[in-house]
């Protein structure tokens, strides 16, 4: 558990019940890998289907664009999952949560395989919400499990697997299931989703957790507002601020890249191929390269090298906005940023795990993940204002400068103030090929 003498709760925040540090999950490395691959793939699969494939399916079924756009309102569980993260952390075991949630996903997919799409849109929309609620809650459980079962050496590899497996799940859900629907029908497609989700639950059966060391009742006020108590600890606020700084510049550029490609004159088909296929493949490569790189060099060097490397890739974006290099440069920029940018994401996620207290692992990591989402929205607004007023060159230049400043701000701050024992342990320590404990 993090040891931070300055992390005192404000008097207005609900106090958490007393706890002892949780016993580490002593699992074999193969089981850890199998769990991470299965659990993150199980999240990405339905998300990929409902965000990428379902709009196509509904459009072909004759639904209006307005009706299809209602899907975007059903992803609120991902934005609000921090509200029930304390409950997930404090009640029940993670194996119990995971098996229950995965069984619910299998049942939901099986039920949908029997629904007539042409006359039951409301059921499909309700199912989309249920799947998002299940996946968002499972994300809290899985992140908390990863914080507890991965040691400081393994978090880089673990987060590479996290990003890569989730991406593979999205490809299966948004690509394979759509192809299967085109070749067969709605029932076969959802029956196949149910089978895939059931297979993802198999590694969870081998998970063995130590008994809880804290059995005293949990105050209802803490379950309701425990996330606020965790957020308002000084160390967590500083970590959240550093994450905001690290991501802001690259999110400014990332949110503008799609509109820029359209304004550049590329067709929708070319943009889909460039961003959806080639860009996704580059991100998948970046996830695994980033996981291995973070494992080898340690957290500090991974964050510094990949953060500055990503900023260097953004120079290509500036040149493209200045109409230098033409279409070939757009491809190079997409591929290189997809690889290096995902490496930076993996390193940042590992740092977020370092900052998460194992006692409150799901809550802490979920809060920091919410900051990542918040950065995207804020950066999108700022980037759009700059681009509308001064053009893409100015917006990309500003994003590049902020990416460099944010990277250096995080690294130099943690150099001086490690924030917690867990962060200090992982900060300058390279990975090791020694077997897991």
C-alpha positions, 0 to 999 in steps of 0.5 A, a space after each residue: 500500500 502507498 505510504 504517503 504522510 501527506 495524504 490526509 482526507 479533508 474533514 468534509 470527505 467520508 472516511 474509509 473504513 480501516 483496512 490492512 494491506 491486501 495480500 498480493 496475488 501470487 499467480 504464475 506469469 502465464 496465468 497473469 497473461 491469460 487473465 489480462 488477455 481474456 478480460 480485456 478482450 472480453 471488454 473490447 469485443 462488445 464495445 467494438 461491435 456496438 460502436 463500429 458494427 452495430 451502426 452499419 447493421 442498423 443502417 442496413 436494416 433501414 433505421 434513420 441516422 437520428 435513431 442510430 445516433 441514439 447509441 452514443 447516449 448509451 456509453 454513460 457507464 464508461 464516464 460514470 464508472 468511478 461512482 460505483 468503483 468503491 463498491 466494487 473495491 470493498 464488496 465481494 471478491 474479484 473472481 466473484 465479480 468477474 464470473 458474474 459479469 461475464 456470465 451476464 454478458 454471455 446471457 445478454 448475447 444469447 438473448 439478443 440472438 433470439 431478437 428480431 432486429 427489424 421490430 425491436 430496436 428498443 431491446 437492442 438499445 437496452 442491450 447496448 446499455 447493459 453491455 456497456 454497464 457490464 464492460 465498464 464495471 468489469 473494467 473497474 474489477 480488472 484494473 484493480 486485479 491488475 494493480 494487485 497481481 502485477 509487480 513493478 517490473 510487470 506493469 509495463 508488459 501488463 499494460 501492453 497486453 491491456 491495450 493490445 488485447 482490448 484492440 484485438 477485441 474491438 477488431 473482433 467485435 467491429 470486424 469479424 462479427 460484422 463479416 459473420 453477420 454479412 455471411 449468416 444472420 443476426 442470430 448466428 452473429 450474437 450466438 458467436 459473441 456469446 461463445 467468445 465471451 464464454 471462452 474469455 471467462 475460462 482463465 478466471 476459473 483458475 484465479 485464487 484470491 486470498 481471504 479478505 483481511 478486513 471484515 468490518 462493515 463498510 459505511 454507506 457514505 464511503 461507498 457513495 462518496 469514496 471516489 471523492 475521498 480518494 481523489 482529494 488526497 494530495 498525492 492523487 490530485 498531483 498525479 491526476 494533474 500530471 496525467 492531464 499535462 502529459 496527455 493534453 498536447 497529444 490529444 489536441 492533435 489526435 482529435 483534429 487528425 480525422 477532420 484534417 484528413 477530410 479537409 486535406 481532400 482524402 475520401 472517406 474510404 481512404 480515411 477509413 483505411 488509413 485510420 481504421 485499418 493501418 492506424 489500428 494495426 500500428 497501434 497494436 504493434 505499439 502496444 506490444 512494443 511499448 509493453 516490452 520497452 517499459 518492462 526493459 527500461 523502467 517507468 521513467 525512461 519509458 515515459 520520457 522516451 515515448 513522450 518525446 518520441 511522440 512529440 517528434 512524430 507530431 512534427 510530421 503533422 505540422 509539415 502535412 498541415 503546411 502541405 509539405 510531403 503530400 499524401 505519402 507523409 500522411 501515411 507515415 505520420 499515421 503509422 509512426 504516431 500510431 506506434 509511438 503514441 501507443 507506446 506512450 499510452 502503455 507507459 502512462 497506464 503503467 504509471 497509473 498502476 504505480 500510483 494506485 493503492 492496492 487497497 483501493 485499486 479499482 477506485 484509484 485506477 478508475 479515477 485516473 482513467 477518467 482523467 484521461 477521458 476528461 483530457 480528451 474532451 478539454 483538448 478537443 475544445 481547445 484544439 478546435 478553437 485554435 484551428 478555427 481561428 488560426 489554422 491547422 499548422 498553429 493547432 498542431 504546433 501548439 499541441 506539439 509544444 504542450 506535449 513536450 512541456 507535459 512530458 517534461 513536467 511529469 518526469 521532472 516532478 516525479 524526479 523530485 517528488 516520487 509521491 509514493 513508495 510504489 511510484 518510487 520503486 518503479 520509477 527508475 527500476 528497469 524490468 527483469 526477466 527473473 520469474 514472477 514471484 
